[in-house]
Amino acid sequence: MDNPPYPIGSVMNGHVMTTQGWVMLGTRLQGSVMTPTGWVKDATTDAGRLGAGIAIGAAGLLVGIIGLIMANASVSLMTGTGTNWTGAAITIIAVISATLANFLIKAPLWTTIVTGAVGLLLVVLSVVSVIYLEVQLEDRRQELEDVFGAPTQGLAPSPIAQA
């Protein structure tokens, strides 16, 4: 247990004075004055924010990587790209959440910038990957339409309606 940079038990108008970065561990009654029994470092100081910022950034980027893996899953004409777009959405939400959380807890600026920059790269990769898969899928549909001569999207006209 450390000590704050001023005398423990400094009292002003009946209130124990505090200093930036220190929190009272407890108090005890000495005569008519409550005095602190000890001091601990405040978790909201720069060191606490740095650790929290790194943890939040790493967790957000980890979820973003999972979303990127989902965005790169294989597709077929039967399954489509729904899960791929879900993976891209997970990446986007995870990166925005981690960057915003770092900003809101006032983490050191470099943790917010690194989380945002690496996250932006993950978002671009996942969205470009899904768009590429959509283009490939459309090429396959066009190929099938050329082979079978009928549109693969929508229904063929009814022979009864033609009569």
DACOR-V141415 format. One record per pair of residues at least 24 apart in sequence whose ideal C-beta (glycine too) atoms are under 6 Angstrom apart, sorted by the first residue. I is the first residue (numbers start at 1). J is the second residue. D is the distance in whole Angstrom. If there is no record, write none. Layout:
i->[I:I]
j->[J:J]
d->[D:D]
//
This chain:
i->[1:4:8:9:21:49:49:50:52:53:53:53:54:56:56:56:57:57:57:57:60:60:60:61:63:64:64:64:64:64:67:68:68:68:71:71:71:72:75:81:81:84:84:85:88:88:88:91:91:91:92:95:95]
j->[38:39:36:35:45:105:107:108:105:102:107:111:111:98:101:102:98:102:111:115:94:97:98:118:94:91:94:95:119:122:91:122:125:126:126:129:130:129:133:133:134:130:133:130:126:127:130:122:123:126:123:119:123]
d->[5:5:6:4:4:6:5:5:6:5:3:4:6:6:5:6:6:6:5:4:5:6:2:6:4:5:4:5:6:4:3:5:6:5:4:5:5:5:5:6:6:5:6:6:4:5:5:5:6:4:5:3:6]
//
